[in-house]
Amino acid sequence: MRLLPRGIRLRITLCLLALLVVVQVGAFMVIRHLGSQAGFERTDRQLETVRDSVEAALSARQASLVRAAGALAASPALREAARTGNARRVQALLQTEGARAHADLVGFVSADGNLALTVTRGAIANKAFPGSLALSARDRPVVGTFADAAGVPHLIAVARAPGNSPGHRIAVGLALDERLAASLGWAHGIEVSVATRERQDWRIAWTTGGDDLEAVTEAVTAALAPGLGDVLQLLRPRTHGLQQIELPPGDSKSAIVLRQPIGELERSVEPLQTAFALVTGGGMLVFMIGSALISASITRPIRELAAAAHRVRSGDGKASFTLSRRDEIGELAASLEHMRQGMTAREQEVSRLAYSDTLTGLANRACFAATLERTVADASASRDAGDAHFAVLLMDLDRFKWVNDTLGHECGDQVLAQVADRLRDALPGAPTIARLGGDEFAIVVRSAEGRADDIVARISRGLESPITLAGQTVDVSASIGIAHFPEHGRTPSELMRHADVAMYAAKRQGVPSSVYDPGFDTSREHHLSLLSELRNALDRPELRLLYQPKISLREAPVVAAEVLMRWEHPTRGLVTPDDFIPFAEKTGFIREMTQWLLQRAIRQAAVWRRQGREVELSINISARDLIDQQLPQRIASLLTLESLPPRLLCLEVTESALIEDPDRAADTLQAVRKLGVQVAVDDYGSGFSSLTYLKRLSVTELKIDKSFVAGMTSNAHDSAIVRSTIELGHSLGLSVTAEGVETEDQLTLLEQMGCDKVQGFLFSPGVSRERFEATMTSGPAGATPALPTAPFEAAALAEAVHDAPAIERRSGHGRPARRARMSGR
């Protein structure tokens, strides 16, 4: 339950007002208490004065009674009347002396008690007053308080006639009633009561307190004989001041009680209390107005700050917390303003980082996606034919990975930054340029900004001049894919996908740019379908191994072969290696294929060894295998499992595979060599920096590329390259193998140059395991396989067709790329 209102202004006003009320009520109570206390003290002083006066008057009356009683008891006339028993004479004397002493009561009792008279205010009774009998007769008078038959207390003085023998007794009394109070002239407003004690209770004989005798009795009783309930009664606020005068004891205990209402004195301070109440009321009104103004001065700027915060929350970047105040609220406003400025700056920085590329300063992928989505929406809603068409260009740098691997990533970043600058210079103004990631850029070209082919030409001209980094010159070129809206897609995802397809088509064709064609998708879907089916081919009998013999030209021949892979698709027939190996390498599935090939090749070599034939098998591995740090461990496990000596396994790698990650490739090959496995450099002479890698890598064999072997009989340069390669290998202690030997003249020259091993169609294509075993069994164990001197028989010819000269894939630079050696030549 909410006890206070929501508004801080009203809260401040009510809280301050409550504090004022508490203070004023406290002050009022203090003033009232002080007034009451002053009334108590004044009442007590006045009652004490009256008590002293009454006590003095009673003492004087008591002394007068004693004198009168003594004088009357010693009167000769009374003694004579008493001796003679003259009742009339006694009565007259009593009346005369009582009037003279102003006594309310005069009594006589003879010595023998036979005569007793009592005169009470003119009334005569033939009996003794109780006090005259109760008090003992002594030589001097005795005083006591006794009540008459009506219950009125009297102050009685009793005297005995002088003499040796007991004489008569005289009682002179004064009634303690209203007439006595009036005769004493007590102060006005003081309540007088005479109380007598009967047994354990007090009784009010008479009082000037009015008709409420019960209340007077209760108050007098509480004062004269307080019990537990009376003590609790005394804890209540005092209403009367009280003083008591004890009377001489007689037949009962008596006292005179003086009471004065304090209210009579409190009324004397009522004007002060009234004035204070008026001042308090006026002060509260003024305080309410002042507190309302003060709270308004506090809450108004707070409301302004809250409104500014609401605008900031709603995205209003221009909202300000500035207030022209120099107090704490002004400091708060200044702090909020600084915070807002900091938040705005951070939001701008976050927005810049979220929608711009930090390396190049171009738009990033998220920004480009949003721009492309808006452009598609605008073009779809436009009725202007010019605005309803635009193009998406997707650009990828050629050979950029080589720049990163050769010159380092820092130089690669510099290349990207300079390419971005050249794109901005070539396409100033309108076109949206973005870096999507890596070396991939995207551009949106609207119809008003020019034709897409013109944009491509401007980009190509901008990239013509080489880039110089760290003292080295880097040639930069790009492949660009183009997709048009709405011809090639009506959604951002379709346009980007089709531009990507066109870009890879440009890379395959070796042209600067390519416009999307639906036929590209058919080819791409074909490759993707093959890749999906290839994953299942490992578990099916669709992949088979072929063995192409490596013939030793030395005196101590060693039986060796290169393991080749073929895919016999159940519906597509023979699938060429160029159709599935590149995609397997790109997706990383090539590692699973390599593992599958290693298992079967090592198992087969172990089987032949147990049969008494030691055959060195060569297996091609890809660039992805070279950066796999677990490859040496897996090879060691397979060799141990099959108990095959490591020297009977050779891994063939190409120079182009080595340059993708030279450091990790070198570490992998060194670990392989430590196992004792042979390492051969395949297609030697067709790659980059051959001598550098020979120096760094622990290789055991060089395989001369077939392009040099094919031209060595007709081209002196090719012949010189082959000769120098053989001599270089031998000087480094390496074995040299010539690939692609197809004629006797090539074989003769290779023998003359000192080549160690040869392989090619002159001897045998890749053949099945059974065919290879049949070739080995044609001579004694450990001998060189017999060279075919006649045309192949039909089965061998069919296998030769399967292993027809491999299709050499050429890069965009015109250099021959590595062939898919895992799948043969």
N, C-alpha and C positions, 0 to 999 in steps of 0.2 A: 504494500500500500504506500503510495507516494504521499509524504507529509508536507513537502514543500512544492510550490508551483515550479513549472519548467523554466520560466523566464528568469534569467539572472538578475535583471533589473528589479523585478518584484521581490526576488529573494533578498537582494541587498537591502531594499527598503524595509521589508518585514523583519529581517534579522536586526537591523539597526533600531527599528521601532521597538522590537521586543527587548533589546538591550536597554533602551531608554526607559521602557515601562518597568523593567526589573529594577533599574537604578532608582527611579522616582518612587516606586512602591517601597523599596528599601528605605529611601530617605524619609518617606512619609511615616513608615512604621517607626523609624528611629525618633522622628519628631514627636509622634504620638506617644511613644514610650517615655520619652523625656518629659512630655507634658504630664503624662500619668504619674511618672515618678515624682515630678514636682508637686502634683496634687497630693500624692501619698505623703510626701514629706510635710507639706503644708498642713494637711489634715492631722497627721500625727502630732505636729507641734501644737496646733490649736487644741487638740484633745488633751494633750499633756498639760497645757495651760489650764483648761477647764477642770481636769482631774485635780491638779494642784489646788485650784480655787475651791473645788467641792470638798476635797479632803480638809482644807483649812477651815471651811465653814462648818463641816461636820465635827471637826475637833472642837471648835468653839461651842457648838450646840451641845456636844457631849460634855464639855466642861461645865456648861450652864446647867445641864441636867444633874450632874454630880453635885454641884453646889446646892441646887434647889432641893435635891433629895436629902442631902446632909442637913441643911438648915431646917427642913420640915421635920425630919426625924428628931432633931434636938429641940424643937419648939416646946417650951414649957406648957403652952396651952394644949398642944396636941398630946403631950405626955399626961396632962391632968385628965383630958377627955378620955384618953385610952385607959387610965387607971380606973376612972369611974364608969367606964363602959357607955359613955354618952355618945351614941351613934350619930345623933344629929350634929353635935358639936364637931365630931371628927369629919363629918361630911362637909360642913361649912368651911372648916379649915382647909380641907383638900381642894375645894373649889376655889377658895381665895388664893392659895399658894400656887395652884395650877395655872390660874389666870395670870398671876404675877410672873411666873416663869415661862409663860407662853407654851405650856406643855399641852400636848394632845391627850395625855393620859396621866392620872394620878391615882395611886392605889394605896390601901392601908391594910395591914394584916396585924392583928394583936399578937402579943407574945404567946398566948395559949391557943391562938388560931380560931377563937370563937367568934371574933368580929373581923369581917373582911368587907372592904368597900372598894369600888373602882369607879372613878369618874372619867368618862371618855367623851371629851368634847361636849360636856353638859349632861350626858347620859350617865345615870347612876346604876351600878350593878352591885348586889350584895354578894360578891364573890371576889376572890383575889385574882389579879392578872397573872397569867402563867409565869411571867418572868420574875415576879416577886417571890414566888415559891421555889423557882428553879435555881436562882442565884443564892449562893450560900451567904449567910449574914456574917459580915465581918465588921471590924472596927471602922474601916473606911469603905466608901461606896464602891460598888461593882457595876460594870456596864455590860450589857448583852443585847442581842437582837432576837426579838420574839414576835410571833404573829398573833394577832387577835383572833377572835372567833370567826371574823370575816376573811381571815387569811392575809390581812394587811400587815406587813412587817413593821415593827416599832423598835426604835432604839431606846432601851430601858436602862435607867440608872437606879440601883437598889441600895438603900442605906438603912442601918439599924440604929435604934435609939441608943444613946450612950448609957453606960452603966455596967456593973459587974455581972448582973444577971441578964439573961436574954430579954430584950425588950421588943417592942413592936417594930415592924419593918415598913419602910415607905418606898414606893416605886413611882418614879417620874419618867414618863416616856414621850417620845416624839415619833409621830407617824411618818413613815417613809413613803409618801405618796405625791401626787401632782402638786399639792399645795406647798409641800416642802420645796419641790423643784422651782415653783414660781417664786417662793420667798427667797430662794438662794440667787435668783436672777441669772440662771444659766444661759449660755449663748444661744442665740437663735439658730435653728437648723441642726442642733445637736439632739440626737435621739437618746433619751434616758430610760433605762429599764432597771427594775429591781427584781433580782432573781433569788429564789430560795431553793435549797436543795432538799428534796424529799427522797430519803433513801438514796438511790443511785441516780435519780433524774433531777434535772433542774426545771423549776417552774417559774414562769414570769408572773410576779405578783401584780405588777402594773408596768405600763410602758407608754411612752409618748410616740411610739412608732406606728400608730394607726391601728387599723382593724386587722391587718395581716399578722395576727399573733403567732401563727404557726411558723412563718418565715423568721420572725424575730426570735422565737424560741430556738429554732435550728441554728441561727447565727450565733446567739448567745451561748448555747450549749457547746458549739464547736470551739468557741473561744475559751470557755471556762473549763471544760473537761473534754479535750479532743481525743476521739478514738480514731481507728484506721480509716473509716469512712469520712470522718471529719477532716483528717489530714489530707485525704484525696480532695475533699472539698476545698481545702485551703490552697491546693495547687491550681485551682481555677483562678481566672483573673479577679483581682480584688475589686469589690464594689463599694466597700465601706471601710473607714478607719475605725479602730476600736480601742478603748481603754477601760479597765475595770478597777473598782475600789472595793476592797474587802471590808466587810463590816465585822464588829466584834461578835464572837460566837455566842449563840444562845441556845434555844431549843433546836435550831438548824443552822446550817451554813448559809450565809447570805452575802450578796455583793450587789454593788451598783455598777451597771455597764453603760458606758458612754459610746455611742456610735454616731458617725457622721458620714453621709453618702459622698463618695469621692466624685460622683458625677457633678455635684454642685461646683466643685473646684475645676473639674475638667472643662466645664463650659467656659471657663475663663480663657482656655487656650483654643477654643473652637474658632474664633476669628483668625488666629494664626494658621490653623489647619485649613480653613476655607481659603485663605489667601494663597497658601501653598498649593492647594488643589487647583486653583485657577491658574497659578503660574505654571504648574505642571501641565495642565491641558493646553495652555498657549504654547508652552515649549514643545510639546509633542506635535502640535500642528506645524510650528515652524520647522521642527526637526524632520517631519515627514516631507515637507516641501523641499528642504535642503537635501535630505537623503535621496529624494527622487531626482533632483537635479544632479547630484553627485553620481548616482548610479547611471543616469542617462549619459553623463560624460564618459563613463567607463564602458557602458554597453554599446553606445553608438559606434565607436571605432571598432569594437569587437564584431558588431554586425557587418561593418564594412569589410573587415578582414575575412569574415566567414563568406560574404558574397564574393570577394575576390578569389578565395580558395575554391568556391564552387565553380567559378568561371575557369580557373586553372584546371580543375578536374574535368570540366567539359571540353577541354582542349583549346581554350582561348589563351594563346601564347602571349597576348598583349595585356592580359590582366596584370595589375600592379598592386602591391601591398604598401605602397608609399603613403605615409601619413605625416602631416606637419605637426608633429608632437615631439617633445623632448623628454617625456617621462618614460616609465617602464613600458607602457603600451607602444610608444614610439620606438623603443628599442626592440620590442617584439616584432613590430611591423618591419623594421629594417632587417632583422634576422630572417623573417619570412621572405622578404624581397630578395635577399642574398641567396636564400635557399631556392627560390623560384628561378633566379637567374642561373644558378648552378644546375638545377634540374633541366632547364631549357637547353643549356649548353650540352649536358650529358645526353639528353634525348636527341639533339641534333647530331652529336657524335655517334650515338648508337644507330641512328637512322642512316648516317653516312656509312658506318661500318656494315650495317645490315644490307644496304642497297648499293654499295660500291666496292670495287676490288681494291684492297689496300696496296697491292703491288703496282698496278698500272693506273689506278685512278679512274678506270672505266666502270660502267655499271656491272654488277655481278649477276649471277644466275637468277636470284630472286627478283631483282629489279627488272631484268630482261623478261622474265616470265610475266610479271605484272604489266609491263609495257606491251608485250605481245598480246596479252589478253584484252587490254583496252583497245589496241589497234584492230583486233578481230571484231570486237563488239562495235566499234565505230564504223568499220567497213561494212559490216552486216546490216547496220541500220542506215547507212548512207544511200541516198538516191542519186548521187552524182557518180557517174561511171568512173570518173578519174579517182575519186576517193574510195571507191569500192574495190580497188586492186592495189596490192602491195606484194613485196617479195621478202622472204626470209633467206639470208645467206649464212651458212655455217662454214667456218674456215678453220682448218687445222694445219699447223706448220709441218713441213716435211723435214725429216731427219733431226727433229728437235731432241729426241732421246739420245742421239749420238752426241749432241752438244752437251747435254747434262752429264753423260757418262765420261766424256773426254775432257771437257773443260771444267766440270763441276757445276753444282746447282746454283752457286752464286752467279756464275756467268750466264747460266740459263735464265735466271731471274732478270738479269740485265738485258738479255735478248728480248724477253717478253715485254719489258718496259719500253724498249726502243721500238718494237713492233707496234705497241699501243700508240706511241707518239706519232709514228708514221701513218697509222690508220686515221688518227685525228687530223693530221695535215692533209691526207688524201681525201678525206670526207669531212670537210668543215661544215659546221652548221647543223642541218636538219637530221641526218641519219642517226639512229640509235645504235651505239656500238657497245658491246658487252663482252667481258671475258667470262666464259662459263666455267673455266677450270683448266689447269694444266696449260696446254698450248692451243686450246680450243676457243675460238671467238665467234660471236654471232652478231648479225647486223639486220636491222629492219629497214627496208628501203620502200618508201611510198612512191606512188606514181609521180607526184609533183617533184620528187627529188632526183628523178632520172631513171633511166633504164637499168635493169640489173646488170646487163653485160657491160654497160659503161662504168658502173661501180666496180665491177671485177677488174676492168682494164686499169682504172685508177689505183686500185689496191696493188695490182701487179707492178705498175710503174713505181709505186711507193716502196716496194720491197726489192727493187732491182739492185740498188747499190748495196754492197756488202756491209756488214757490221763488224767493227774492229773492237775486240775485247782482249785485254791482257796481252797486247802485242800480236794477236792472231786475228786473221780475217775470217769471218763466218758468212757464207752465202745463205741467204734466207729465201725460201720459196714457200708457197702455201697451196693447199688443195681446197677448193671452195665448192660447196653443194648449194644449189638454189632450188627453192620451192615457192611457187606462186599461189597467192590467194585470189580467187577461190578455186582455181583449176586443180591444184594439188592438195587441197585440204581446206576445211572450213573451221577447224578447231586448232588451238595452239599446239596440242600434242601431235596432231596429224602433220602439221607444217614442220615441226621440229624433227619428227621421225623421217619424213620424206627428204628434208634437207640433209639429214645425216646419211641416208642411203645414197643420195646424189654425191655427197662429199667422198664417200668411200669408193664410189664408182669412178670419180675423178682420179683418186689415188691409184686404182687398179689400171686405169687407162693412161696414166702418166700425163694428164692434161691439167692446166691450171684450174678449170672449173667444169662443172657438169650440172645441167638442169635435170630435175627429177623426171624419171620415166617409169611408168608402171612396170615395165619389164624388169627393172632393177629388183623389184620386190620378189618376182618369181625366182630369180637366181638366188637371192638372199634366203628365201624360204627353202629353196632346195638345199642350200648348205646347212641351214639350221636343222632341217629334217635329217640330213645325213649325220650331223653331230649327235642328235638325239638317238638315232639308231646305232651309232657307234658305241654308245655307252652300254647297249645291250649286246653288242657283238663280242665283247670280251668273255661273256658267259656262254656264248653260243659257238658252235664250230664254224664260224664265218671267217675268222682271221687264221691265216696259216703262215708258217715260216718257210722261207726258201734260203738256200745256201749257195753263194757264189764263190767258187774256189779262188784262193790266192796262191799263185804258182811261184815257187822259189826258183830263182835262177842261179843259186849257189851250189856248191858241191854237196853240202849237207842240207838237203831240202827239209822243210818243216811243213807238215800238212796244216793249212789254215783256210778259213772261209769267212766271208762277211755275211751276217744274218740279215735277211731282208723280210719285210712284212707285206702280205697281200690280203685284201678284203674281198671275199667272194660274197657279194650281197645276194640274198635269195631272190629278189625281184629286179634289182638294177644291174645284176651281173657284176663284172669286174669294175670296181670303183678305183679311179686313179689316185695316187697318193696326194696329188695337188688339190684334190677335192675335199679331203678330210684332215690331213695333217696340219695345215695352217690354222684351221679353226680349233683343233685339239690343242695346239700350242697357245693360241690366244686365250682360251678358256681355262687353261691349266690342266685339262684332262690328259695332256701328254704325259704327266707324271705317272698316272695309273697305267697308261699304255707301256711306258718304259719299265715299270715294275713287272708287268705281265710278261714282257719280252725277256727281261733278265731271268725271271724264274724258269722259263721254258728253255732258254738258250743254255743256262748253266746246268740245268738238269740233263739236257741232251749231251752236252760235252762230258758230263760225269758218266753217263751211260756208255759213250764211246770209249772213255778211258778204262772203264771196267772191262770192256771188250778187247782191250789191248791197243786201242788207237788214241793217241793224244792229238787232238785237233784244237788249234787256237781259233776261237770264235771272236769276231769283231762285231760290236754293237754300236750303232749310232745313238747319241744322246743329244737332247735339245738344249737351248739356252736356259730354259726353265729348270732343267735337271741340274745344270751347272751351279745355279744359285741355291740349290736344295742342300743344306748342310747335313741332312740325314742320309744322303745318298751313299757315302762311304760305309756308314754303319749297316745299311740294308744290304749292300754288296757283300760285306764281310759275313753277315749272317747267312746269306744264300750260299756262299762258298763253303762255309763251315758245315752247313746242313747237308750239302751234296759231296763233301770231302773232295772238292776240286782245287788243284793248285792255282793260285792267283795268276801265274804266268800264262795260263791257257785262256785268259779273258783279256780282251782289248777293247777299250772305249774310244770311239772315234768322235772328235768334235771339230766343228768348223771355225774358221777365224771370225766369221760374222757373229757366231754365238758367243765367242770369247769377249767381244768388245761391248756386249750389253751390260755386263757388270764384271770388269776385269779382276777386281780384287777378290770378290767372292768366288769367281770361277777359278782363280789361281789357288785359293785355299782348298776348294773342293778337289781339284786335280792333285794337289800335293798330298792330301789325305788318301786319295785313291792309290797314288804311287807308293805310299808307305805300306799299303797292303800287299804290294807286289804285282798289282794289275798293270797291264801295258796301256799306254795312252798314245793315240795317233792323232795328228793334225790332218783333217780331211780337207780336200779341195785346196791344198796349199798353193799359194800364188794368186788366188782370186780375191782375197780379202785385203784388209788394211794392216799395215805395220807388222808384217810377218816376222821380221827379224826381232822386233821388240818382244813379241810374245814367245818366240823361241828362247829368248834370253830369260824370260820370267818363269816360263812353265817347265815342269818336269815331264817332257814328252820322250817317247822311245821310238816314234816312227813318224815319217813324213809321207803323205800320199799326194802325188802330183796330180793336179786337176786335169781331167780328160781333155779340156779345151787346148791345153798345151801339147798333150800327147797326140791329139788328132792332127795338129798342123806341123809336127816336128819333121816330117818327111818332105814337106813342101815349103816350109817357112823357116829361114835361118834364125830368126829371132826366137821362135818357139823352141827350136832345137837348142839354142844357146841357153834359154831359160831352163829347159829340162836338164841339160848337162850341169849348169851351175848349181841347180837345186840338189842334184845327186852328190856333187862334190861338197856342197855346204853341209848336207846331212851327214855324209861320211866323216867330214872334219869335226863335226859335233858328236860323233859316236852314235848316230841315229841310223835306223833302218829306213830304206826308201822304197816305196811301192808306187808303181805307175798304174793309174786307172784308165779304163776305156781303151785297152789295147785290142784292136780289131784287124790288124794286118800283120803279115809276116815281116814287112819292111820295118814297121814300128818295133816289133819284137827284136829284130836284129840290131837296130840302133841302140835300144835299151840295154841289150846284152853288152854291146861295145862300150857303152858309157858306164857300165858297172852297176846297173840298177839291181836291187836285191830281190824284189817280188813284182809280179805283174798280175792283173786281173782284167777281164774283159770278155767280149763276145768271141774273140779269137779262140778262147779256151772253153768257156761255158757261161751261159747266163745263170741267173738264180734258178736252182732246181730243188725239187722236193728232197726230203730226208732220205727216202728210199733210193732215189736217183744218185744222191751224193754218196750214200754208202756203197752203191754199186760201183761208182767210180773209184772209191778207195780200195775196194776189194780186188780191182783189176791188177794190182801189183802187190808185192810183199808188204807186210806191215811196216810202217814207217817210211815207205818209199813215196816219191812224188807221184801224184795221180797221173794216169796216162793222159797225154794231150790228145784231143780228138783230131784225127787226120782225115776223117770223112764227114760228109754232111750229117747233121743230127738226125736221129730217127724221129719218127712222127711225134712221140711223146715229148722228147726234148725240144722239138721245134715249137710245139704248143706252149711249153713253158717259156721259150724264148720270146714268143709273141707277147705273153703276159708281161715279160720283163723288157719290153721294147724300150728303146732309148728314152730316158726320162725327159719329161717336159721341163725345160729350164725356165723358171720364173725370173723375169727381169724387173728390176726396180725402176723407179721413175728417173734414175740417173743414167740408165743405159748399161750398168754393170750387171753381169750375170749373178743372180742370187744363188744361195745354197739350195741344193736340191733336197727333196725330202728323203734323206738317206735312211731314215728308219724304215721307210717303205720301199727302198731300192731305187735303182736307176732305170 
